[in-house]
């Protein structure tokens, strides 16, 4: 056989030895099951076809019958497994899911939403000029505007002064040139 099947056989035999089960007994039980399944297959009715739909007020005996009819693979039927960590998968129908209920958010999702809302509130306050940072920014902008206005006035005065000096120099040259002629 292939290595996987050898390994599986080895592990199965170890498990059987630990549980005190003999492989011969397991083979007998599995053969009996195979015969039962063949007989059911010959009748043409599967266990699902023979069971009727449960009524809401049905007895607990019906659930026991369903458990016994359920097909189990391997040694699952012989070994009772009780694993407290195993969670059975529960499938929900679309009709069972209620959209009216608010979904439970995880802690990270809640924190993320709160963070976004706080940021939005801060930006609104900042744009309105009510935060300390906004007030400091506005004061800084006012100082810069004053400095730029003063610099513009100073440049204009210097320009006017240069024009006046140039005009005086041109006038002096014009007088000097007339005097030389």
Z-matrix of the N, CA and C atoms (Angstrom, degrees):
N
C 1 1.421
C 2 1.515 1 111.19
N 3 1.283 2 113.94 1 175.42
C 4 1.458 3 120.22 2 -179.81
C 5 1.523 4 109.69 3 -79.12
N 6 1.325 5 117.07 4 157.78
C 7 1.478 6 119.82 5 -178.52
C 8 1.521 7 113.53 6 -56.63
N 9 1.333 8 117.27 7 -35.72
C 10 1.460 9 119.17 8 -178.69
C 11 1.515 10 111.35 9 -64.84
N 12 1.307 11 115.74 10 -43.33
C 13 1.464 12 118.43 11 -178.82
C 14 1.518 13 110.44 12 -68.57
N 15 1.336 14 116.69 13 -35.50
C 16 1.466 15 118.59 14 176.22
C 17 1.520 16 110.43 15 -62.16
N 18 1.320 17 115.10 16 -44.52
C 19 1.471 18 119.45 17 -179.53
C 20 1.520 19 110.21 18 -63.64
N 21 1.327 20 116.88 19 -43.32
C 22 1.454 21 121.01 20 179.96
C 23 1.522 22 110.19 21 -62.23
N 24 1.339 23 116.11 22 -42.70
C 25 1.465 24 119.59 23 178.44
C 26 1.521 25 110.93 24 -62.25
N 27 1.326 26 115.72 25 -41.99
C 28 1.463 27 120.55 26 -179.23
C 29 1.526 28 110.61 27 -61.99
N 30 1.334 29 116.19 28 -48.35
C 31 1.469 30 120.85 29 -179.55
C 32 1.522 31 110.21 30 -63.77
N 33 1.327 32 117.10 31 -40.97
C 34 1.463 33 120.45 32 179.41
C 35 1.522 34 110.66 33 -61.50
N 36 1.321 35 116.24 34 -44.05
C 37 1.474 36 119.65 35 -179.75
C 38 1.528 37 110.74 36 -64.17
N 39 1.355 38 116.84 37 -39.50
C 40 1.470 39 119.39 38 177.06
C 41 1.524 40 110.50 39 -61.10
N 42 1.328 41 116.23 40 -44.11
C 43 1.463 42 120.50 41 -179.92
C 44 1.521 43 110.43 42 -62.89
N 45 1.317 44 116.48 43 -42.79
C 46 1.463 45 119.80 44 -179.39
C 47 1.516 46 111.12 45 -63.89
N 48 1.351 47 115.89 46 -40.78
C 49 1.468 48 119.02 47 179.06
C 50 1.518 49 110.86 48 -64.26
N 51 1.324 50 116.13 49 -41.63
C 52 1.467 51 119.83 50 179.95
C 53 1.517 52 111.58 51 -62.80
N 54 1.316 53 115.74 52 -39.12
C 55 1.462 54 120.45 53 -177.61
C 56 1.524 55 112.23 54 -83.95
N 57 1.311 56 116.53 55 -5.90
C 58 1.454 57 119.74 56 178.67
C 59 1.507 58 112.87 57 78.13
N 60 1.309 59 117.58 58 23.23
C 61 1.458 60 121.47 59 178.71
C 62 1.525 61 108.47 60 -100.88
N 63 1.291 62 116.18 61 142.43
C 64 1.459 63 120.43 62 178.35
C 65 1.522 64 108.83 63 -97.29
N 66 1.321 65 117.17 64 138.62
C 67 1.473 66 120.03 65 -179.43
C 68 1.528 67 112.58 66 -58.24
N 69 1.323 68 117.32 67 -30.89
C 70 1.465 69 119.51 68 179.53
C 71 1.521 70 110.59 69 -64.06
N 72 1.333 71 116.83 70 -41.77
C 73 1.469 72 120.71 71 179.65
C 74 1.527 73 109.87 72 -63.16
N 75 1.339 74 115.41 73 -41.49
C 76 1.459 75 118.72 74 -179.69
C 77 1.520 76 111.12 75 -64.92
N 78 1.315 77 116.27 76 -39.41
C 79 1.468 78 119.67 77 178.91
C 80 1.522 79 110.59 78 -63.74
N 81 1.333 80 116.79 79 -40.46
C 82 1.457 81 120.26 80 178.61
C 83 1.522 82 110.89 81 -61.90
N 84 1.329 83 115.96 82 -45.73
C 85 1.468 84 120.36 83 -179.18
C 86 1.519 85 110.08 84 -64.05
N 87 1.322 86 117.11 85 -42.09
C 88 1.463 87 119.28 86 -179.02
C 89 1.523 88 111.02 87 -67.24
N 90 1.356 89 117.71 88 -35.88
C 91 1.460 90 120.28 89 176.51
C 92 1.524 91 110.75 90 -64.88
N 93 1.341 92 116.96 91 -40.66
C 94 1.463 93 120.76 92 178.51
C 95 1.528 94 110.11 93 -61.80
N 96 1.310 95 116.00 94 -41.67
C 97 1.470 96 119.80 95 179.03
C 98 1.515 97 110.43 96 -64.50
N 99 1.328 98 116.25 97 -42.72
C 100 1.456 99 119.13 98 179.60
C 101 1.519 100 110.29 99 -59.76
N 102 1.316 101 117.04 100 -42.19
C 103 1.460 102 120.88 101 179.38
C 104 1.525 103 110.27 102 -64.17
N 105 1.317 104 116.95 103 -42.12
C 106 1.472 105 120.66 104 179.14
C 107 1.515 106 110.51 105 -62.29
N 108 1.325 107 116.05 106 -42.82
C 109 1.464 108 119.55 107 -179.39
C 110 1.516 109 111.01 108 -66.55
N 111 1.326 110 117.41 109 -37.70
C 112 1.458 111 120.51 110 178.12
C 113 1.522 112 110.27 111 -64.46
N 114 1.339 113 116.70 112 -42.03
C 115 1.462 114 120.52 113 179.32
C 116 1.522 115 110.34 114 -62.87
N 117 1.332 116 116.81 115 -41.99
C 118 1.461 117 120.21 116 178.57
C 119 1.511 118 110.20 117 -65.04
N 120 1.338 119 117.11 118 -38.70
C 121 1.451 120 121.26 119 178.90
C 122 1.514 121 111.69 120 -65.31
N 123 1.339 122 117.50 121 -35.44
C 124 1.462 123 121.31 122 179.05
C 125 1.515 124 111.24 123 -68.35
N 126 1.314 125 116.14 124 -34.37
C 127 1.470 126 119.85 125 179.90
C 128 1.523 127 110.15 126 -68.60
N 129 1.348 128 117.81 127 -22.23
C 130 1.463 129 120.64 128 177.74
C 131 1.501 130 113.75 129 87.52
N 132 1.294 131 117.00 130 2.86
C 133 1.462 132 119.40 131 -179.88
C 134 1.516 133 108.14 132 -118.24
N 135 1.288 134 115.42 133 126.98
C 136 1.464 135 119.20 134 176.85
C 137 1.515 136 108.82 135 -88.10
N 138 1.339 137 117.87 136 162.04
C 139 1.466 138 119.17 137 179.59
C 140 1.520 139 112.54 138 -57.58
N 141 1.335 140 117.24 139 -30.02
C 142 1.461 141 119.46 140 -178.98
C 143 1.515 142 110.70 141 -71.57
N 144 1.359 143 116.55 142 -34.32
C 145 1.454 144 119.66 143 -179.35
C 146 1.520 145 111.91 144 -70.39
N 147 1.332 146 116.75 145 -32.98
C 148 1.459 147 119.60 146 -175.98
C 149 1.522 148 112.22 147 -78.40
N 150 1.307 149 117.41 148 -24.89
C 151 1.464 150 118.40 149 -179.25
C 152 1.514 151 109.46 150 -80.94
N 153 1.295 152 115.43 151 139.38
C 154 1.443 153 120.21 152 178.70
C 155 1.519 154 108.48 153 -92.89
N 156 1.319 155 114.42 154 159.92
C 157 1.461 156 117.79 155 177.66
C 158 1.515 157 109.01 156 -64.52
N 159 1.313 158 114.42 157 140.59
C 160 1.477 159 119.40 158 -178.77
C 161 1.517 160 109.55 159 -76.88
N 162 1.280 161 114.67 160 140.47
C 163 1.446 162 120.94 161 173.35
C 164 1.521 163 107.34 162 -90.51
N 165 1.323 164 119.06 163 153.09
C 166 1.462 165 121.06 164 -178.87
C 167 1.515 166 113.44 165 -55.65
N 168 1.312 167 119.40 166 -30.63
C 169 1.467 168 121.55 167 -177.25
C 170 1.517 169 111.94 168 -98.61
N 171 1.340 170 119.40 169 20.23
C 172 1.455 171 120.31 170 -176.86
C 173 1.513 172 111.05 171 -72.63
N 174 1.348 173 115.06 172 160.73
C 175 1.463 174 121.01 173 -176.55
C 176 1.519 175 110.70 174 -77.72
N 177 1.342 176 114.46 175 168.63
C 178 1.462 177 120.36 176 178.41
C 179 1.526 178 110.43 177 -75.19
N 180 1.335 179 118.24 178 -13.94
C 181 1.466 180 121.52 179 178.88
C 182 1.519 181 110.49 180 -65.04
N 183 1.322 182 117.09 181 -32.13
C 184 1.459 183 120.58 182 178.54
C 185 1.522 184 110.73 183 -61.76
N 186 1.324 185 117.45 184 -40.61
C 187 1.464 186 120.07 185 -179.56
C 188 1.522 187 110.50 186 -67.49
N 189 1.354 188 118.01 187 -33.91
C 190 1.459 189 120.72 188 177.08
C 191 1.521 190 110.02 189 -65.75
N 192 1.353 191 117.09 190 -39.38
C 193 1.453 192 121.01 191 178.94
C 194 1.525 193 110.71 192 -63.65
N 195 1.332 194 116.43 193 -41.32
C 196 1.459 195 120.22 194 179.44
C 197 1.518 196 111.12 195 -62.49
N 198 1.335 197 116.71 196 -40.07
C 199 1.463 198 120.67 197 179.11
C 200 1.519 199 110.64 198 -63.06
N 201 1.338 200 116.83 199 -40.85
C 202 1.461 201 119.43 200 -178.15
C 203 1.519 202 111.10 201 -72.15
N 204 1.348 203 118.16 202 -28.79
C 205 1.451 204 121.26 203 -179.24
C 206 1.531 205 112.55 204 -80.67
N 207 1.294 206 115.52 205 -20.40
C 208 1.459 207 119.94 206 -177.38
C 209 1.526 208 109.72 207 -64.13
N 210 1.308 209 116.36 208 134.72
C 211 1.461 210 121.68 209 -178.02
C 212 1.520 211 108.75 210 -79.77
N 213 1.319 212 115.82 211 130.14
C 214 1.461 213 120.76 212 179.29
C 215 1.513 214 108.60 213 -117.27
N 216 1.309 215 116.24 214 138.12
C 217 1.456 216 120.79 215 -177.17
C 218 1.522 217 110.50 216 -94.07
N 219 1.329 218 116.42 217 147.49
C 220 1.458 219 121.95 218 174.08
C 221 1.502 220 113.25 219 62.38
N 222 1.335 221 115.56 220 -137.17
C 223 1.460 222 121.82 221 -177.01
C 224 1.514 223 111.56 222 -94.27
N 225 1.317 224 116.20 223 14.65
C 226 1.466 225 120.19 224 -177.19
C 227 1.514 226 112.21 225 -59.95
N 228 1.333 227 116.43 226 -36.17
C 229 1.459 228 120.64 227 -179.35
C 230 1.517 229 112.62 228 -72.21
N 231 1.331 230 117.47 229 -26.34
C 232 1.456 231 121.11 230 -177.46
C 233 1.521 232 112.41 231 -86.26
N 234 1.309 233 116.21 232 -31.10
C 235 1.462 234 120.52 233 -175.95
C 236 1.517 235 108.55 234 -107.71
N 237 1.297 236 116.58 235 121.00
C 238 1.456 237 120.96 236 176.43
C 239 1.524 238 108.10 237 -84.33
N 240 1.302 239 116.47 238 123.79
C 241 1.461 240 121.51 239 -177.59
C 242 1.515 241 108.26 240 -108.98
N 243 1.313 242 115.25 241 127.13
C 244 1.454 243 120.08 242 175.37
C 245 1.511 244 107.45 243 -124.27
N 246 1.293 245 116.29 244 96.80
C 247 1.455 246 122.08 245 179.75
C 248 1.522 247 107.84 246 -109.78
N 249 1.328 248 117.51 247 110.06
C 250 1.470 249 119.01 248 -178.32
C 251 1.526 250 112.59 249 -67.63
N 252 1.325 251 117.65 250 -19.68
C 253 1.457 252 120.63 251 -178.76
C 254 1.515 253 112.55 252 -86.21
N 255 1.329 254 117.51 253 -13.04
C 256 1.453 255 120.45 254 -177.78
C 257 1.522 256 109.25 255 -77.59
N 258 1.308 257 115.31 256 129.04
C 259 1.455 258 121.05 257 179.00
C 260 1.515 259 107.59 258 -111.09
N 261 1.292 260 116.37 259 123.95
C 262 1.458 261 120.62 260 178.86
C 263 1.522 262 108.82 261 -72.87
N 264 1.317 263 115.25 262 137.17
C 265 1.461 264 120.19 263 179.38
C 266 1.523 265 109.07 264 -73.20
N 267 1.285 266 116.28 265 125.21
C 268 1.454 267 120.67 266 178.16
C 269 1.517 268 108.05 267 -111.01
N 270 1.308 269 116.39 268 120.20
C 271 1.458 270 119.69 269 179.21
C 272 1.524 271 108.37 270 -94.85
N 273 1.307 272 114.78 271 137.09
C 274 1.451 273 119.80 272 179.55
C 275 1.514 274 109.02 273 -107.12
N 276 1.312 275 114.86 274 142.97
C 277 1.443 276 119.69 275 174.72
C 278 1.518 277 107.93 276 -82.88
N 279 1.302 278 114.96 277 158.87
C 280 1.459 279 120.02 278 -179.39
C 281 1.525 280 110.38 279 -60.89
N 282 1.321 281 116.99 280 -33.12
C 283 1.459 282 120.13 281 -179.02
C 284 1.526 283 111.76 282 -71.70
N 285 1.344 284 116.19 283 -23.11
C 286 1.464 285 119.53 284 -179.46
C 287 1.520 286 112.30 285 -79.51
N 288 1.314 287 116.67 286 -24.41
C 289 1.462 288 120.24 287 -178.63
C 290 1.517 289 108.30 288 -77.21
N 291 1.295 290 115.63 289 123.78
C 292 1.461 291 119.73 290 -179.18
C 293 1.516 292 108.88 291 -99.43
N 294 1.311 293 114.56 292 123.72
C 295 1.460 294 119.60 293 179.84
C 296 1.521 295 111.09 294 -86.84
N 297 1.327 296 116.39 295 -14.72
C 298 1.459 297 119.63 296 -178.81
C 299 1.520 298 111.87 297 -69.91
N 300 1.320 299 116.33 298 -33.45
C 301 1.466 300 119.51 299 -177.61
C 302 1.526 301 110.19 300 -72.25
N 303 1.319 302 117.00 301 136.98
C 304 1.465 303 117.67 302 175.08
C 305 1.522 304 108.92 303 -69.30
N 306 1.301 305 115.59 304 138.46
C 307 1.451 306 119.39 305 -178.37
C 308 1.520 307 109.49 306 -72.35
N 309 1.322 308 115.44 307 143.42
C 310 1.461 309 120.64 308 177.31
C 311 1.519 310 107.65 309 -77.32
N 312 1.321 311 115.58 310 122.12
C 313 1.457 312 120.29 311 -179.94
C 314 1.521 313 109.48 312 -92.48
N 315 1.302 314 114.75 313 151.07
C 316 1.458 315 118.72 314 176.65
C 317 1.530 316 108.48 315 -74.80
N 318 1.311 317 115.67 316 166.98
C 319 1.469 318 120.44 317 -178.81
C 320 1.524 319 110.55 318 -60.49
N 321 1.316 320 117.36 319 -42.05
C 322 1.471 321 120.52 320 -179.34
C 323 1.520 322 111.27 321 -64.78
N 324 1.321 323 116.85 322 -41.07
C 325 1.463 324 120.07 323 179.24
C 326 1.521 325 110.60 324 -64.09
N 327 1.357 326 115.92 325 -43.90
C 328 1.477 327 118.89 326 178.16
C 329 1.519 328 110.67 327 -61.04
N 330 1.332 329 117.30 328 -44.81
C 331 1.472 330 120.50 329 -179.33
C 332 1.520 331 110.56 330 -62.80
N 333 1.330 332 117.32 331 -39.24
C 334 1.458 333 121.04 332 179.98
C 335 1.526 334 110.56 333 -64.03
N 336 1.329 335 116.75 334 -43.07
C 337 1.467 336 120.46 335 179.44
C 338 1.527 337 110.45 336 -65.35
N 339 1.335 338 116.62 337 -43.60
C 340 1.462 339 120.06 338 178.22
C 341 1.520 340 110.97 339 -61.89
N 342 1.313 341 116.58 340 -39.29
C 343 1.462 342 121.12 341 179.69
C 344 1.527 343 110.74 342 -63.61
N 345 1.338 344 116.69 343 -43.11
C 346 1.456 345 120.58 344 179.14
C 347 1.526 346 111.10 345 -64.57
N 348 1.333 347 116.67 346 -42.50
C 349 1.466 348 119.87 347 179.61
C 350 1.524 349 111.18 348 -64.23
N 351 1.329 350 116.34 349 -41.17
C 352 1.466 351 120.17 350 178.89
C 353 1.526 352 110.48 351 -63.83
N 354 1.309 353 116.66 352 -39.52
C 355 1.468 354 120.56 353 179.14
C 356 1.530 355 110.82 354 -64.62
N 357 1.336 356 116.10 355 -41.75
C 358 1.462 357 120.34 356 178.20
C 359 1.531 358 111.33 357 -63.37
N 360 1.345 359 116.50 358 -43.66
C 361 1.471 360 119.93 359 177.91
C 362 1.524 361 110.71 360 -60.70
N 363 1.324 362 115.83 361 -43.44
C 364 1.466 363 120.03 362 -178.75
C 365 1.535 364 110.56 363 -63.35
N 366 1.352 365 116.61 364 -41.54
C 367 1.463 366 119.18 365 -179.29
C 368 1.534 367 110.69 366 -65.32
N 369 1.339 368 117.38 367 -38.57
C 370 1.467 369 119.77 368 177.26
C 371 1.519 370 110.74 369 -62.70
N 372 1.320 371 116.35 370 -44.93
C 373 1.473 372 120.90 371 179.04
C 374 1.536 373 110.10 372 -64.39
N 375 1.329 374 115.75 373 -39.38
C 376 1.458 375 120.73 374 -178.22
C 377 1.532 376 110.35 375 -65.27
N 378 1.341 377 115.95 376 -43.27
C 379 1.458 378 119.58 377 179.36
C 380 1.529 379 111.28 378 -67.55
N 381 1.316 380 117.08 379 -30.12
C 382 1.462 381 120.67 380 177.54
C 383 1.531 382 110.97 381 -78.01
N 384 1.335 383 117.49 382 -12.34
C 385 1.468 384 121.32 383 179.01
C 386 1.506 385 113.52 384 81.68
N 387 1.318 386 117.59 385 25.56
C 388 1.458 387 120.34 386 -176.77
C 389 1.522 388 113.44 387 -98.95
N 390 1.316 389 118.46 388 -10.97
C 391 1.462 390 119.78 389 -179.44
C 392 1.533 391 109.99 390 -87.45
N 393 1.310 392 116.04 391 159.74
C 394 1.468 393 120.63 392 178.97
C 395 1.522 394 111.02 393 -61.72
N 396 1.304 395 115.99 394 -41.04
C 397 1.464 396 119.79 395 -179.75
C 398 1.530 397 110.40 396 -64.31
N 399 1.323 398 117.60 397 -40.98
C 400 1.457 399 121.20 398 179.54
C 401 1.522 400 110.48 399 -64.88
N 402 1.343 401 116.67 400 -40.63
C 403 1.467 402 120.20 401 178.52
C 404 1.527 403 110.65 402 -63.73
N 405 1.339 404 116.40 403 -42.06
C 406 1.466 405 120.11 404 178.87
C 407 1.527 406 110.40 405 -65.25
N 408 1.326 407 116.90 406 -39.92
C 409 1.467 408 120.75 407 178.66
C 410 1.527 409 110.76 408 -63.56
N 411 1.331 410 116.31 409 -43.58
C 412 1.462 411 120.20 410 -179.62
C 413 1.531 412 111.13 411 -64.82
N 414 1.336 413 116.99 412 -39.49
C 415 1.462 414 120.02 413 177.91
C 416 1.536 415 110.03 414 -65.16
N 417 1.317 416 116.58 415 -42.83
C 418 1.466 417 120.92 416 178.29
C 419 1.523 418 110.46 417 -61.73
N 420 1.336 419 117.40 418 -41.97
C 421 1.461 420 121.14 419 178.33
C 422 1.524 421 111.48 420 -64.08
N 423 1.323 422 117.38 421 -38.29
C 424 1.469 423 121.06 422 179.20
C 425 1.534 424 109.89 423 -64.14
N 426 1.326 425 116.63 424 -42.63
C 427 1.468 426 120.71 425 178.83
C 428 1.529 427 110.04 426 -63.57
N 429 1.312 428 117.08 427 -42.86
C 430 1.472 429 120.63 428 -179.60
C 431 1.523 430 110.38 429 -64.78
N 432 1.338 431 117.40 430 -41.16
C 433 1.471 432 120.23 431 177.76
C 434 1.525 433 111.11 432 -59.77
N 435 1.348 434 115.65 433 -44.30
C 436 1.469 435 118.84 434 179.96
C 437 1.520 436 110.32 435 -62.19
N 438 1.338 437 116.32 436 -43.27
C 439 1.465 438 119.86 437 179.96
C 440 1.524 439 110.87 438 -62.10
N 441 1.330 440 116.96 439 -41.46
C 442 1.471 441 120.26 440 -179.84
C 443 1.528 442 111.23 441 -67.58
N 444 1.343 443 116.61 442 -39.12
C 445 1.460 444 119.33 443 177.33
C 446 1.529 445 110.93 444 -63.88
N 447 1.328 446 116.06 445 -43.53
C 448 1.469 447 119.64 446 178.57
C 449 1.531 448 110.56 447 -63.90
N 450 1.329 449 117.05 448 -40.54
C 451 1.465 450 120.23 449 178.75
C 452 1.528 451 110.14 450 -64.95
N 453 1.332 452 117.67 451 -38.96
C 454 1.468 453 121.19 452 179.07
C 455 1.524 454 110.38 453 -65.98
N 456 1.351 455 117.72 454 -41.92
C 457 1.470 456 121.44 455 178.25
C 458 1.529 457 110.43 456 -63.77
N 459 1.317 458 115.01 457 -41.22
C 460 1.465 459 119.82 458 -178.93
C 461 1.534 460 110.25 459 -64.32
N 462 1.345 461 117.18 460 -42.47
C 463 1.467 462 120.92 461 178.75
C 464 1.526 463 110.27 462 -63.75
N 465 1.334 464 115.64 463 -39.92
C 466 1.467 465 119.87 464 -179.35
C 467 1.534 466 110.49 465 -65.90
N 468 1.340 467 115.61 466 -41.10
C 469 1.468 468 119.42 467 178.11
C 470 1.524 469 110.61 468 -65.54
N 471 1.323 470 117.35 469 -41.06
C 472 1.471 471 120.71 470 178.55
C 473 1.528 472 110.30 471 -64.56
N 474 1.353 473 115.80 472 -38.86
C 475 1.465 474 119.96 473 179.07
C 476 1.525 475 110.41 474 -64.07
N 477 1.345 476 114.84 475 -43.17
C 478 1.470 477 119.17 476 179.00
C 479 1.531 478 110.16 477 -64.99
N 480 1.333 479 116.18 478 -38.93
C 481 1.459 480 120.11 479 179.55
C 482 1.532 481 110.12 480 -64.52
N 483 1.335 482 117.67 481 -41.98
C 484 1.462 483 121.20 482 178.96
C 485 1.519 484 110.90 483 -64.39
N 486 1.357 485 115.04 484 -41.88
C 487 1.465 486 118.82 485 178.31
C 488 1.532 487 110.64 486 -62.45
N 489 1.343 488 115.44 487 -39.22
C 490 1.464 489 119.42 488 179.90
C 491 1.525 490 109.78 489 -66.16
N 492 1.341 491 115.99 490 -42.06
C 493 1.474 492 119.79 491 179.15
C 494 1.529 493 109.31 492 -65.60
N 495 1.324 494 116.81 493 -41.64
C 496 1.461 495 119.89 494 179.62
C 497 1.519 496 110.12 495 -64.90
N 498 1.311 497 116.83 496 -39.81
C 499 1.467 498 120.16 497 179.66
C 500 1.533 499 110.10 498 -67.41
N 501 1.317 500 115.82 499 -40.03
C 502 1.469 501 118.98 500 178.82
C 503 1.525 502 110.24 501 -66.36
N 504 1.345 503 116.05 502 -38.89
C 505 1.469 504 119.59 503 179.64
C 506 1.519 505 109.77 504 -68.22
N 507 1.355 506 117.45 505 -38.52
C 508 1.456 507 120.35 506 177.95
C 509 1.525 508 110.21 507 -66.45
N 510 1.302 509 116.47 508 -38.23
C 511 1.468 510 120.34 509 179.79
C 512 1.518 511 109.66 510 -68.02
N 513 1.323 512 115.07 511 -37.76
C 514 1.468 513 118.63 512 179.95
C 515 1.509 514 109.25 513 -69.73
N 516 1.298 515 118.82 514 -36.31
C 517 1.465 516 120.77 515 177.85
C 518 1.529 517 111.12 516 -68.74
N 519 1.323 518 112.92 517 -39.88
C 520 1.478 519 117.87 518 178.26
C 521 1.519 520 110.41 519 -62.27
N 522 1.308 521 118.86 520 -38.53
C 523 1.470 522 122.55 521 179.03
C 524 1.528 523 109.09 522 -71.14
N 525 1.319 524 116.11 523 -41.13
C 526 1.463 525 120.23 524 179.51
C 527 1.534 526 110.47 525 -65.72
N 528 1.296 527 117.64 526 -38.90
C 529 1.456 528 120.08 527 -178.28
C 530 1.542 529 110.63 528 -70.25
N 531 1.332 530 117.62 529 -32.97
C 532 1.446 531 121.07 530 176.02
C 533 1.512 532 111.06 531 -70.16
N 534 1.313 533 114.84 532 -35.62
C 535 1.442 534 119.63 533 -178.62
C 536 1.514 535 110.49 534 -70.18
N 537 1.237 536 120.62 535 -31.78
C 538 1.455 537 123.68 536 -177.41
C 539 1.537 538 110.09 537 -77.30
N 540 1.243 539 119.78 538 -23.47
C 541 1.465 540 121.60 539 -178.16
C 542 1.448 541 108.45 540 -82.41
